[in-house]
């Protein structure tokens, strides 16, 4: 599969690359070997790139790396949540973004049965539902300090490094 097509189809999704969980964020016509990912522990900052990059989703431009497609393994929501529970993420909610801007949230868990592939559970300060409303399929790995939760997709989150 061509890198452009792979990057566009997997924009914002997380993969395991070597021992790190990385997010597909872009590609370059000059690099036919791999896609641009963020979150790689040995990565470089965007300002050090001399290759023209096409971004396919939001990225802070930190810890970037060219990852070969064949070395990038898809990661499930359960694996992602288990490894990243308690970590901070930037979440952009379309309904409040223009007024409040991005929200900083904590990944709290996952659900094996939620609608529209929204299977990750985050805490929210502004809007959400109580822990009393958890379904039997919800797995909470980290309690919220706000007792206010929300379902999101992997692609809705940008890790705060």
N, C-alpha and C positions, 0 to 999 in steps of 0.2 A: 504494500500500500504506500502511496506517495505521502511524504511528510505533510504537505499542505492539507490533503484530505483527512489524514489521521488527526492533525491538530484541530481542524474545524469540527470534525465529528466528536472529538473528545475534549473540547474547550472547557476548561475549568474542572475537569474530572481529575481524581487522584489516582496515582499508580504507585506501585513499589518499584523503585529503581535502586539496585544494589540493596542497601539496608535502610534506605530512607523512603518516606512517603513524599511524593512530589506531585505538583499540579501542572497539567499541560496548559501553557500560556501563550505559545506562539510557534513560529517557524521562520525559516529564511530560504529564499530561492537559491542562495549560495551554499546552503548546507543540506545536501541530499541524504545525509546519513541519519539525522535525528531531528527531533522536535525540541523546542525550548521548554524547559520545565523550571518551576520555582520551588524552593524549599530543599534543595540538595545541600547537604552539610558542607561540602567542599566548593560550593558555587562561587560565582563572582557577581559583582554589582553591575547593573545595566550600563553605567557610564564607561565601563571598560570594554564595551563591545565595539568592534570595528566592522561588524557584519550588519547589514540592514535587516531589521527584524520586523515581522508582521505579527502583532499581538492579536490573539483571538478571544481574550477575556482580560479582566482586570488583573494587574500584577503590580506589586510594589517595586519590582525590579531588583530585588535583593536575592542573593543566593541562587542565581540562575545557572543553568547548565544545559548543554546539548545532550539529550538522552536518545540513544538508539531505540527505535520502536520495538525491535525484537527483544531488547533487554528490559522493557517496561511491562510489568505485569499488572493487570487490573486488580483493584482492591475493593472488597465488599464494604458496605456501610458498617457492618459489625466489626470488621478488622480495623477500619478507620477510626470508629468511635472508641474501641477498646484501647488503641494506641494513643489517641489524641484527647481522651477524656480529661477535662480540667484545663485544657489549653484555651487561650484567648484567640478569638477570630473577629474579623471585621465582617459585619453582615449589613447588606444594603437592602432595606425593605422598600419596595416601590411605593407603598402607600404613604410613608412618612418621610421619605428621603429628602424631598425638596424643602420641607420645613425643619426637620431635625438633623439631616445629614446621616452619615453612616453610624451604625450602632456597634459597640464592642460587646461581644457576648462570650460565654463560656460553653464549650461542647460538654453536654451532660450525659448523653447516651444515644440510643437508637431504638427503632421499632422495626419489627419484622413484618408489620402489617399496617402500613399507613398509605394514604392515597397519593397518587401522582408521583411516586418515587421520592416523596418527602419523608425520609426515614431517619434522619438525624434529629436529635433533640438538643435544643440550645436553651439557655436561660435568657430572659429578656427583662429589662427594667421597665420598658415603656408599655408593652402589651403582651399578653399571653394567657395561659390557663393554669390553674392550680394543680399541684401534685395529686389532689383528690380525684382528678379526671384522667389519670393514667389508665391506659388499656392494659389488659393482661399480657399483650405482646410487647409492651414497652419495657426496655431494660435501661434503668437509670444507673449510671456508673459514677456520677458525681452530682451531689445535690446542689441546687441553686440557692444562692443567698437571698434571692428575691421571691422564691416560690412562684415563679412565673415562667412558663415553658412555651416552646413553639417548635413545630416541625419545619425542617428545611432540607434542601438537597445539598449534596457535596458542592455543586457548582455555585451555590449561594454564599459560600464562605471563602474568605481570604485569611490565611493564618497570619497572626501578628508575631513576627519573628523577633 
